[in-house]
C-alpha cells in the first residue's frame, strides 16, 4: 500500500488513525444504542421519540462512514467488527436493559456528552501533537454535531 505523503510523518499519522479508530468505535456503539432505543421506545411520546432517535442514528451513520473514510485517507485500514468496536469503545452497552423513554434520553445525553469531552481532547492532540490540522478540523465538526444532539436531548429533560 502506498503511504500518503501529505506533510505528516508516519508516526503522527498512526496516532491520528488510532484516535479515529476509538472515535469510530464510540460512534458505532452509540449508533447501536440509539437504534435499540428507536426500536423499543414506548409511552405517550412514542412517535416523537421514535422519529427523533431515527434522525439521530441516521446522522451517526453518516459520521461513521466519514470517520472510516478519514482513516483510509490517512493510509490505514479501518476496524470493522463489533468485537473490535467494543474493545475500543468508551461508550458502554446495556445488554438486556430496556429503560423508560426518559432514561433513554438521559443515557443518550450522557453518552453524547462523553463523546464531546473526548473529542475536545482529540482535537487538541491532533492539532498540537500530531500536526494533523485536517483531522483536528474534521473532529471539530463531529464535536459540533454531538453538541447539537446533546442540546436537543437536554431540552427534553428540562
MIKOLVEX-406555 format. One record per residue (C-alpha): y, z, x; chain; residue number from 1; residue in one letter. Coordinates in nm, 3 decimals, padded with zeros to 5 digits, always signed. Last residue first. Layout:
// residues N
north/up/east/mol/seq/type
Y/Z/X/A/NUM/a
...
This chain:
// residues 158
north/up/east/mol/seq/type
+02.018/+03.129/-03.552/A/158/x
+01.658/+03.005/-03.508/A/157/x
+01.702/+02.651/-03.637/A/156/x
+02.011/+02.608/-03.419/A/155/x
+01.812/+02.713/-03.112/A/154/x
+01.572/+02.422/-03.169/A/153/x
+01.863/+02.175/-03.170/A/152/x
+02.018/+02.329/-02.857/A/151/x
+01.680/+02.326/-02.682/A/150/x
+01.638/+01.954/-02.763/A/149/x
+01.986/+01.879/-02.629/A/148/x
+01.925/+02.080/-02.311/A/147/x
+01.591/+01.903/-02.266/A/146/x
+01.763/+01.565/-02.277/A/145/x
+02.026/+01.692/-02.030/A/144/x
+01.750/+01.802/-01.791/A/143/x
+01.600/+01.453/-01.803/A/142/x
+01.937/+01.301/-01.716/A/141/x
+01.975/+01.544/-01.425/A/140/x
+01.621/+01.461/-01.316/A/139/x
+01.706/+01.092/-01.281/A/138/x
+02.021/+01.177/-01.085/A/137/x
+01.825/+01.401/-00.845/A/136/x
+01.556/+01.130/-00.818/A/135/x
+01.814/+00.872/-00.718/A/134/x
+02.003/+01.111/-00.488/A/133/x
+01.697/+01.170/-00.271/A/132/x
+01.822/+01.346/+00.044/A/131/x
+01.508/+01.563/+00.019/A/130/x
+01.681/+01.894/+00.091/A/129/x
+02.019/+01.856/-00.080/A/128/x
+01.969/+01.614/-00.368/A/127/x
+01.601/+01.653/-00.437/A/126/x
+01.614/+02.031/-00.394/A/125/x
+01.924/+02.069/-00.609/A/124/x
+01.781/+01.856/-00.888/A/123/x
+01.451/+02.048/-00.865/A/122/x
+01.626/+02.384/-00.905/A/121/x
+01.807/+02.265/-01.218/A/120/x
+01.481/+02.107/-01.339/A/119/x
+01.304/+02.445/-01.328/A/118/x
+01.572/+02.614/-01.539/A/117/x
+01.562/+02.325/-01.788/A/116/x
+01.180/+02.327/-01.807/A/115/x
+01.176/+02.699/-01.885/A/114/x
+01.444/+02.639/-02.150/A/113/x
+01.228/+02.366/-02.305/A/112/x
+00.930/+02.601/-02.308/A/111/x
+01.123/+02.890/-02.466/A/110/x
+01.262/+02.658/-02.733/A/109/x
+00.913/+02.522/-02.803/A/108/x
+00.780/+02.875/-02.846/A/107/x
+01.070/+02.976/-03.070/A/106/x
+01.034/+02.670/-03.294/A/105/x
+00.659/+02.722/-03.322/A/104/x
+00.712/+03.092/-03.400/A/103/x
+00.945/+02.993/-03.685/A/102/x
+00.686/+02.745/-03.817/A/101/x
+00.416/+03.010/-03.803/A/100/x
+00.184/+03.002/-03.504/A/99/x
-00.156/+02.836/-03.486/A/98/x
-00.348/+02.977/-03.190/A/97/x
-00.688/+02.841/-03.088/A/96/x
-00.566/+02.722/-02.750/A/95/x
-00.216/+02.841/-02.654/A/94/x
-00.109/+02.605/-02.376/A/93/x
+00.103/+02.711/-02.083/A/92/x
+00.410/+02.546/-01.935/A/91/x
+00.402/+02.592/-01.555/A/90/x
+00.199/+02.274/-01.528/A/89/x
+00.028/+02.162/-01.207/A/88/x
-00.328/+02.273/-01.281/A/87/x
-00.296/+02.176/-01.649/A/86/x
-00.174/+01.827/-01.556/A/85/x
-00.461/+01.769/-01.315/A/84/x
-00.716/+01.881/-01.577/A/83/x
-00.544/+01.664/-01.839/A/82/x
-00.582/+01.357/-01.621/A/81/x
-00.317/+01.119/-01.497/A/80/x
-00.176/+01.201/-01.157/A/79/x
+00.058/+00.926/-01.042/A/78/x
+00.007/+00.729/-00.722/A/77/x
+00.287/+00.733/-00.467/A/76/x
+00.542/+00.484/-00.336/A/75/x
+00.875/+00.622/-00.457/A/74/x
+00.886/+00.362/-00.733/A/73/x
+00.541/+00.481/-00.840/A/72/x
+00.664/+00.839/-00.882/A/71/x
+00.961/+00.705/-01.081/A/70/x
+00.719/+00.513/-01.304/A/69/x
+00.530/+00.832/-01.388/A/68/x
+00.859/+01.006/-01.465/A/67/x
+00.974/+00.719/-01.691/A/66/x
+00.643/+00.717/-01.879/A/65/x
+00.654/+01.091/-01.940/A/64/x
+01.017/+01.072/-02.046/A/63/x
+00.939/+00.809/-02.309/A/62/x
+00.650/+01.013/-02.445/A/61/x
+00.875/+01.324/-02.448/A/60/x
+01.118/+01.142/-02.677/A/59/x
+00.828/+01.056/-02.908/A/58/x
+00.719/+01.421/-02.899/A/57/x
+01.066/+01.531/-03.006/A/56/x
+01.102/+01.282/-03.289/A/55/x
+00.762/+01.385/-03.425/A/54/x
+00.856/+01.754/-03.396/A/53/x
+01.167/+01.698/-03.607/A/52/x
+00.974/+01.490/-03.862/A/51/x
+00.712/+01.762/-03.919/A/50/x
+00.994/+02.020/-03.909/A/49/x
+01.179/+01.852/-04.196/A/48/x
+00.859/+01.779/-04.387/A/47/x
+00.724/+02.134/-04.364/A/46/x
+01.045/+02.325/-04.433/A/45/x
+00.883/+02.517/-04.722/A/44/x
+00.577/+02.602/-04.520/A/43/x
+00.335/+02.433/-04.286/A/42/x
+00.334/+02.292/-03.931/A/41/x
-00.009/+02.191/-03.800/A/40/x
+00.009/+01.828/-03.694/A/39/x
+00.367/+01.842/-03.567/A/38/x
+00.283/+02.173/-03.393/A/37/x
-00.007/+02.008/-03.212/A/36/x
+00.217/+01.715/-03.112/A/35/x
+00.477/+01.955/-02.974/A/34/x
+00.207/+02.134/-02.773/A/33/x
+00.068/+01.805/-02.644/A/32/x
+00.413/+01.682/-02.539/A/31/x
+00.496/+02.018/-02.378/A/30/x
+00.179/+01.992/-02.171/A/29/x
+00.257/+01.633/-02.077/A/28/x
+00.618/+01.715/-01.989/A/27/x
+00.509/+02.011/-01.777/A/26/x
+00.257/+01.795/-01.590/A/25/x
+00.519/+01.524/-01.533/A/24/x
+00.753/+01.786/-01.388/A/23/x
+00.479/+01.901/-01.152/A/22/x
+00.410/+01.542/-01.046/A/21/x
+00.786/+01.483/-01.002/A/20/x
+00.811/+01.774/-00.760/A/19/x
+00.526/+01.630/-00.555/A/18/x
+00.693/+01.288/-00.571/A/17/x
+01.013/+01.436/-00.429/A/16/x
+00.832/+01.621/-00.150/A/15/x
+00.632/+01.308/-00.066/A/14/x
+00.950/+01.101/-00.047/A/13/x
+01.101/+01.371/+00.176/A/12/x
+00.809/+01.347/+00.422/A/11/x
+00.818/+00.967/+00.413/A/10/x
+01.184/+00.946/+00.511/A/9/x
+01.440/+00.839/+00.252/A/8/x
+01.653/+00.531/+00.322/A/7/x
+01.473/+00.299/+00.080/A/6/x
+01.187/+00.158/+00.289/A/5/x
+00.912/+00.191/+00.028/A/4/x
+00.557/+00.213/+00.162/A/3/x
+00.339/-00.097/+00.135/A/2/x
+00.000/+00.000/+00.000/A/1/x
